[in-house]
Amino acid sequence: MAEIRLRKATIEDSSDLFSWRNDPVTRAMSRDTGPISRESHEVWYKRALADPKKSILIGENEEDQIGMVRFDYQDSPRTAEININLNPAMRGRGYGQTLLNESCEYAFSHLGIERIYAEIKPSNLPSIKIFERRGFKYLPSDKGSMLRLELVKEN
Ligand SMILES: CC(C)(COP(=O)(O)OP(=O)(O)OC[C@H]1O[C@@H](n2cnc3c(N)ncnc32)[C@H](O)[C@@H]1OP(=O)(O)O)[C@@H](O)C(=O)NCCC(=O)NCCS
């Protein structure tokens, strides 16, 4: 499969991120499953772009916008929670694995992150598969029904 180029998200990506975020599968797999209004997305997105505790990346190739990955830095140093969302038109073709793999490498090499944390719904089988295959390991689950996984940078 062709490689995906990663770049930082900009304000021009707002419409794409809004439509990908409101996709029904994305909503169903999110912690908060309700639809999001355009207005609240715009407010959230402007704040998120300016927030030093977030990094939002876009994966793309020559033709298409493939998807987004967001790292939310946690209180403990060098730890971030990952959230991945593919453009719905790009799902089911293996791009999720490539985007996850490349984003983890980017986080370790460019963002100073040493531990990546993920929370996944047990029903989200494609997501579980790509995280396990990248080498994420399970943590004890203490947050209701969410699976908790982590990937630690190798020295
Ligand atoms: C999760 C997501 C990133 C996966 O990316 P994708 O490229 O669409 O993934 P694929 O459809 O290629 O599936 C990944 C793997 O799971 C398998 N899979 C898909 N649906 C499955 C199912 N219902 N049962 C078992 N395996 C399944 C696929 O066959 C594939 O395995 P393979 O590579 O061995 O063939 C993407 O679907 C997405 O953006 N979902 C919405 C947001 C989300 O759930 N984010 C994760 C929360 S962090």
The ligand as a MOL file (V3000), in Angstrom:
LIG
                    3D

  0  0  0     0  0            999 V3000
M  V30 BEGIN CTAB
M  V30 COUNTS 48 50 0 0 0
M  V30 BEGIN ATOM
M  V30 1 C -11.0310 2.0890 13.2270 0
M  V30 2 C -10.5700 2.5300 11.8530 0
M  V30 3 C -9.4330 3.5650 12.0150 0
M  V30 4 C -10.0230 1.2740 11.1370 0
M  V30 5 O -9.4760 1.6190 9.8860 0
M  V30 6 P -9.8450 0.8110 8.5250 0
M  V30 7 O -8.7640 1.0430 7.5490 0
M  V30 8 O -11.2340 1.1980 8.1270 0
M  V30 9 O -9.7980 -0.6770 9.0250 0
M  V30 10 P -10.1400 -1.9730 8.1650 0
M  V30 11 O -11.5410 -1.9520 7.6790 0
M  V30 12 O -9.0400 -2.1510 7.1700 0
M  V30 13 O -10.0720 -3.0960 9.2850 0
M  V30 14 C -8.9140 -3.3580 10.0350 0
M  V30 15 C -8.8420 -4.8590 10.2310 0
M  V30 16 O -9.9880 -5.2700 11.0000 0
M  V30 17 C -10.7100 -6.2600 10.2830 0
M  V30 18 N -12.1290 -6.0870 10.5320 0
M  V30 19 C -12.9480 -5.1120 10.0450 0
M  V30 20 N -14.2000 -5.2890 10.4960 0
M  V30 21 C -14.1670 -6.4010 11.2880 0
M  V30 22 C -15.1630 -7.1050 12.0260 0
M  V30 23 N -16.4130 -6.6930 12.0750 0
M  V30 24 N -14.7610 -8.2080 12.7100 0
M  V30 25 C -13.4750 -8.6080 12.7040 0
M  V30 26 N -12.5010 -7.9830 12.0110 0
M  V30 27 C -12.8520 -6.8940 11.3180 0
M  V30 28 C -10.3630 -6.0460 8.8360 0
M  V30 29 O -10.5450 -7.2160 8.0770 0
M  V30 30 C -8.8980 -5.6470 8.9330 0
M  V30 31 O -8.0920 -6.7650 9.1300 0
M  V30 32 P -7.0700 -7.2680 8.0020 0
M  V30 33 O -6.1370 -6.1010 7.7640 0
M  V30 34 O -6.4000 -8.4330 8.6250 0
M  V30 35 O -7.8990 -7.5820 6.8040 0
M  V30 36 C -11.7020 3.1700 10.9920 0
M  V30 37 O -12.6740 2.1950 10.7230 0
M  V30 38 C -12.3760 4.3790 11.6550 0
M  V30 39 O -11.9590 5.5190 11.4320 0
M  V30 40 N -13.4440 4.1320 12.4680 0
M  V30 41 C -14.1900 5.2130 13.1330 0
M  V30 42 C -13.4330 5.8740 14.2730 0
M  V30 43 C -12.8880 4.8780 15.2830 0
M  V30 44 O -13.4990 3.8760 15.5940 0
M  V30 45 N -11.6810 5.1950 15.8400 0
M  V30 46 C -11.0170 4.3320 16.8150 0
M  V30 47 C -11.1010 4.8300 18.2170 0
M  V30 48 S -9.4550 5.2740 18.8240 0
M  V30 END ATOM
M  V30 BEGIN BOND
M  V30 1 1 1 2
M  V30 2 1 2 3
M  V30 3 1 2 4
M  V30 4 1 2 36
M  V30 5 1 4 5
M  V30 6 1 5 6
M  V30 7 2 6 7
M  V30 8 1 6 8
M  V30 9 1 6 9
M  V30 10 1 9 10
M  V30 11 2 10 11
M  V30 12 1 10 12
M  V30 13 1 10 13
M  V30 14 1 13 14
M  V30 15 1 14 15
M  V30 16 1 15 16
M  V30 17 1 15 30
M  V30 18 1 16 17
M  V30 19 1 17 18
M  V30 20 1 17 28
M  V30 21 1 18 19
M  V30 22 1 18 27
M  V30 23 2 19 20
M  V30 24 1 20 21
M  V30 25 1 21 22
M  V30 26 2 21 27
M  V30 27 1 22 23
M  V30 28 2 22 24
M  V30 29 1 24 25
M  V30 30 2 25 26
M  V30 31 1 26 27
M  V30 32 1 28 29
M  V30 33 1 28 30
M  V30 34 1 30 31
M  V30 35 1 31 32
M  V30 36 2 32 33
M  V30 37 1 32 34
M  V30 38 1 32 35
M  V30 39 1 36 37
M  V30 40 1 36 38
M  V30 41 2 38 39
M  V30 42 1 38 40
M  V30 43 1 40 41
M  V30 44 1 41 42
M  V30 45 1 42 43
M  V30 46 2 43 44
M  V30 47 1 43 45
M  V30 48 1 45 46
M  V30 49 1 46 47
M  V30 50 1 47 48
M  V30 END BOND
M  V30 END CTAB
M  END
